[in-house]
Amino acid sequence: MNFAKMLCLGLAAVTFGVAPWQPQAEAKVKVRAVKSPVATRARDPLMAEAWRGGQQLVMEGKLNSAVRYLRRYVTVMPRSADGWFWLGRAYLAMGDHQRARNAFNRALAVDPYYPSLQPDRLDQSGMPLWPEITSPM
């Protein structure tokens, strides 16, 4: 601020009884909530049933693709018991029992009564029974 402006503000302050050098009240800034792309996609009707794509990949035996797809899906839809279930099936078919168990536990955390993960449908180790899944060759 140059000297002339300071002099004018000082004279205005003396004339009108206002101190020009007092800090001004902070301006209220209206902040717009930015929608997260994850939240937007979660409400997308196509995302609600997208786990079926992962299911199809598992059934076709494209397990690596299924895992990549379903991991992305459960990142967007972490409250999808179906997504976690099918991710667990993909891991189980790949022989990765620890990750399969983790995915099945996540499915049960979302839905404790998930039909395929009930005690009467599990083997002695706690893994779901499916005769159609065999280990990859």
Number of C-alpha atoms within 10 A of each C-alpha: 5 6 8 9 10 13 11 11 16 17 14 14 14 12 9 9 10 13 12 14 10 7 7 7 6 6 6 6 6 6 6 6 6 6 8 9 9 12 11 11 14 17 11 12 9 10 15 14 12 17 25 15 16 25 22 13 20 23 16 10 17 13 22 14 14 25 21 12 19 29 17 13 22 17 12 17 22 16 16 19 23 22 30 28 26 27 31 28 29 29 23 23 20 19 14 13 15 12 16 24 20 16 23 28 18 20 25 18 14 16 15 13 11 15 11 14 20 13 12 10 13 14 11 8 7 13 18 21 14 13 6 7 15 12 8 9 4
